[in-house]
Amino acid sequence: MDKRKLILIIVGALIIILAALWWLQRSGQINLRATQKNTSPAFKVEYLSAAEKNKLNISPDLKVQALQRDSGNTVTIYKIIKNNNDVVTNLSQIEAQRPPRPDKVPIK
């Protein structure tokens, strides 16, 4: 009889603990879900040199930020900085421009 009472008490305690955790989760006081960590690599702010601006036919007076380089270290994406608020510090700030989608694609 003592074993049954112990099992009943343990099961009851587990049910109460699970109900309390569920209630706290629903009320927003705790978060049991794992949060996703930022796994994006650190982004280094880098500006084009005078030689790179000359190669891209950009005025040497402009301040230009290099956003992406290819394997040969050639700038593939850059941004002209008009004021300090234009500097990109995280690549997620940039919206990827996609080509316009045709209304209807012909089926072949």
C-alpha positions as CSV (number, residue, x, y, z in Angstrom):
1,M,0.0,0.0,0.0
2,D,2.9,2.4,0.7
3,K,4.3,1.8,-2.8
4,R,1.0,2.7,-4.4
5,K,0.7,5.9,-2.3
6,L,4.3,6.9,-3.3
7,I,3.6,6.3,-7.0
8,L,0.3,8.2,-6.8
9,I,2.1,11.2,-5.1
10,I,4.9,11.3,-7.7
11,V,2.4,11.1,-10.6
12,G,0.3,13.8,-9.0
13,A,3.3,16.0,-8.5
14,L,4.4,15.6,-12.1
15,I,0.9,16.5,-13.3
16,I,0.9,19.6,-11.2
17,I,4.4,20.6,-12.3
18,L,3.5,20.1,-16.0
19,A,0.3,22.1,-15.6
20,A,2.2,24.9,-13.9
21,L,4.8,25.0,-16.7
22,W,2.1,25.0,-19.3
23,W,0.3,27.9,-17.5
24,L,3.5,29.9,-17.2
25,Q,4.3,29.3,-20.9
26,R,0.8,30.5,-21.9
27,S,0.9,33.6,-19.7
28,G,4.3,34.6,-21.2
29,Q,6.2,34.5,-17.9
30,I,8.7,31.8,-19.2
31,N,9.8,30.7,-22.6
32,L,10.4,26.9,-22.9
33,R,11.1,27.1,-26.7
34,A,14.7,27.2,-27.7
35,T,15.6,30.6,-29.3
36,Q,17.6,30.6,-32.5
37,K,20.9,32.3,-32.1
38,N,22.3,34.6,-34.7
39,T,24.6,32.4,-36.7
40,S,25.4,35.0,-39.4
41,P,29.1,35.8,-39.7
42,A,30.3,39.1,-38.5
43,F,30.2,41.8,-41.1
44,K,33.2,44.1,-41.5
45,V,32.5,47.6,-42.8
46,E,34.9,48.2,-45.7
47,Y,35.2,51.1,-48.1
48,L,36.5,51.0,-51.7
49,S,40.0,52.3,-52.4
50,A,40.7,55.0,-55.0
51,A,42.0,52.3,-57.4
52,E,38.8,50.3,-57.0
53,K,36.7,53.4,-57.6
54,N,38.7,54.2,-60.7
55,K,38.3,50.6,-62.0
56,L,34.5,50.9,-61.5
57,N,34.3,54.4,-63.0
58,I,33.2,55.9,-59.7
59,S,34.2,59.4,-58.8
60,P,37.1,59.4,-56.3
61,D,35.3,62.0,-54.2
62,L,32.4,59.7,-53.3
63,K,32.4,57.5,-50.2
64,V,31.6,53.9,-51.3
65,Q,31.1,50.9,-49.1
66,A,32.0,47.4,-50.4
67,L,29.2,45.0,-49.5
68,Q,30.4,41.8,-51.3
69,R,33.5,40.6,-53.0
70,D,34.1,37.5,-55.2
71,S,36.8,34.9,-54.8
72,G,39.2,37.1,-56.6
73,N,38.6,40.0,-54.1
74,T,36.9,42.0,-56.7
75,V,33.9,44.1,-55.5
76,T,30.6,42.7,-56.8
77,I,28.2,44.7,-54.7
78,Y,28.8,48.2,-53.4
79,K,26.8,51.1,-52.0
80,I,27.4,54.8,-52.3
81,I,27.3,56.4,-48.9
82,K,25.6,59.9,-48.9
83,N,25.5,60.2,-45.1
84,N,26.6,58.1,-42.1
85,N,23.2,56.6,-41.7
86,D,23.6,54.9,-45.1
87,V,26.4,52.6,-43.9
88,V,25.4,49.0,-43.8
89,T,26.5,47.2,-40.6
90,N,24.6,44.0,-41.1
91,L,23.8,42.3,-44.4
92,S,20.3,41.5,-43.2
93,Q,19.6,45.3,-43.6
94,I,19.8,44.9,-47.3
95,E,16.7,43.8,-49.2
96,A,17.5,41.5,-52.0
97,Q,16.1,42.8,-55.2
98,R,14.4,40.2,-57.3
99,P,13.6,40.3,-61.0
100,P,9.9,41.0,-61.7
101,R,7.8,37.9,-62.1
102,P,5.8,37.6,-65.3
103,D,2.1,37.5,-64.8
104,K,1.7,34.2,-66.7
105,V,4.4,31.8,-67.6
106,P,3.7,29.9,-70.8
107,I,3.5,26.1,-70.2
108,K,5.4,24.1,-72.8
